């Protein structure tokens, strides 16, 4: 007779043989299937009794009433998390019905920290039951049949238990205790010996060393005093010897763990590639901040007392945020966004309800914030990642205001801050600490932390990956050219310091001549404009020598708020920027939201590939009210110099035509002249059809960051591939060349406003291909102008022509290097 086993998880079913762990793949613990979960809930696949719940919460053994004993092991190598991310809902010996919740787990957290989420479901008493017809290679729902089992014919025999004649006592040296992997190896070894072999726990409980499940049920932690005993002295010695080795998880017993070896450690590369969020070079010792949020007591000390504690904490945080929001620039905008979240009525209601149930203020606030974070994560939309960071940061600030922050030594002067993730308030708290740079394992180039770091002038790398966690505090680090160098030797350190000093001297010299135009040695005039996001940015850029604004990012007005800005609010903001620029030209990019810049008031469905979805000009044309209000606000701005508009993410001529019709209509209604209308060239489609688009567009401005992403098929927000993005790849350069040629065919000029515009290696190639305007971050204006003054346009053209046929980016850089060596 064949009976069924239901799935304890919702997810993707796969063969056990495909699990990337030999203990499971080779069925050392038994036969079954594996499921890659899509929900953080493990439920009972049938009625039965819980034999054991591992102390780390990642594994449950359940004996079904029908007979099979199931081991359900959530993820691989998850025992090392020490229970973080898991919440057991049952205890040993508890009876459960089919569908009862066994474990809740944080799917997002485990995805970031575990080797794999794939969960083996194993019938461990295979001597009595055989697995049949397992489901694989398809999605399954919790409760759906995933395999059958059949009772094997005849009685299951057991070996007569002989009295122990040999024994050996030891303290368990396994760092994570006796969990599934070492238990399976012990069972396999014990099975090769004829006599009885048992494990005696300090509690007096005994388990056969032949049964991995029985050993798991002992829940033996690191350091437990155990006895291996049995009738086979050779078998006892073999099992005890294997345990004593630690099986790759050795942690000495009886004292503190051995200190970590000095960097470089085994397996840690000397260089980690990342993504540059803020350009620059830095050198200094690693500083890792401690997690400031201590354990929060769950139970409160009285409803009114906890309500008062939360109110006082929120008032304190509100005062801090209000002071920041009253300023200017990106920091003020971020603070305003956090203020809106702080006073969100839904958060307040949720927290108050939890306090009313007897919980503490800190617990209630964190739970309320966590609920909305889970909702955002559950949307499955990567565009909300940075909004999740905002929620988490706000939750953390209020909890700290309630419970206080633990003492932490300040970073040493000139330190490089390293962290898995970093929140805005953490960085702002260290603003006066004299940091040299920042390196994070995760994060993106458009995150709020990156914006603050840019304002502080701190070089920053993101998306360095999990290996960053192995870097020990105090290790000398270097941030340079998109890479983090770990423990460089003395000669390398000296060379880096010399380069930093040289660059500082070069910057000072450039600032001394910042007001002079950028003209090549053979007389070609190149305009050096600036990328802006606020009036404060504009005033700072003018001091740096900026000749105009080549990219005003207008989305700063539209993000982190509940409703879009109206026409008058927009006009006032644009007017302030125009006033700060004075008689310098202003090029405004119309609203570029969507993808990694979502707005809460836009009901955009979750997208599998948001970078390819409803963003830029596509979104503007889909939400015409937004476009119309912005165009009217811009047309009402009074400027001393020409105002030009440009459209983001254009890929088709029809998009440009539709936007031009709207612009002409509004200009006619207001009785003003229609300004020039250009496009951002960010898609390969726009670059390859530049000649056709130039018939409608007045100018081109190349967004090299997105153009590189799309040309090289590398998501610039994905740590696994983003480090390979290189705008000097010949494929990207050919698209730029095609754009310049297409524009020139109609007498249109081409500029560059992406990251390449400020890259010293890219500038000679860009002007060599015919780019006549470079729009760069404010801090690099003077140096870019100084660089252009050293270049010979004819030589740049020759090198650019050779670069277009180079095999790869490395060869392109070698060509640019040879140009520098010629001394111009």
Buried (B, 14 or more C-beta within 10 A) or exposed (E): EEBBBBBBBBBBBBBBEEBEBEBBBEBBBBBBBBBBBBBBBBBBBBBBBBBBBBBBBBBBBBBBEBBBBBBBBBBBBBBBBEBBBBEBBBEEEBEBEBBBBBBBBBBBBBEEBBEBBBBBBBBBBBEBBBBEEBBBEEEBEBBBEBBBBEBEEEEEEEEEEEEBEBBBEBBBBBBBBBBBBBBBBBBBBBEEBEBBBBBBBEEEEBBBBBBBBBBBBBBBBBBBEBBBBBBBBEBBBBBBEBBBEBBEBEBEBEEEEEEEEEBBBEEBEBEBBBBBBBBBBBBBBBBBBEEBBBEBEEEBEEBEEBBEBBEEBBEBBBEBBEEBBEEEBBBBBBBBBBBBBBEBEEBBEBBBEBBEEBBBBBBBBBBBBBBBBBEBBEEEBBBBBBBBBBBBBBBBBBBBBBBEBEEEEEBBEBBBBBBBBBBBBBBBBBEEBEBBBBBBBBBBBBBBBBBBBBBBEBBBBBBBBEBBBBBBBBBBBBBBEBBBBBBBEEEBBEEBEEBBEEEEEBBEEBBEEBEEEBBBBEEBEBBBBBBBBBBBBBBBBBEBBBBBBBBBBBBBBBBBBEEBBEBEEBBEBBBBBBBBBEEBBBBBBBBBBBBBBBBEEBEBEEBEEBBEBBBBBBBBBEBEEBBBBBBBBBBBBEBEBEBBBBBBBBBBBEBBEBBBEBBEEBBEEEEBEBBBBBBBBBBBBBBBBBBBBBEBBBBBBBBBBBBBBBBBEBBBBBBEBBBEBBBBBBBBBBBBBBBBBBBBEBEBBBBBBBBBBBBEBBBBBBBBBBBBBBBBBBBBBBBBBBBBBEBBBEBBBBBBBBBBEBEEBEBBBEBBEEBEEEEB
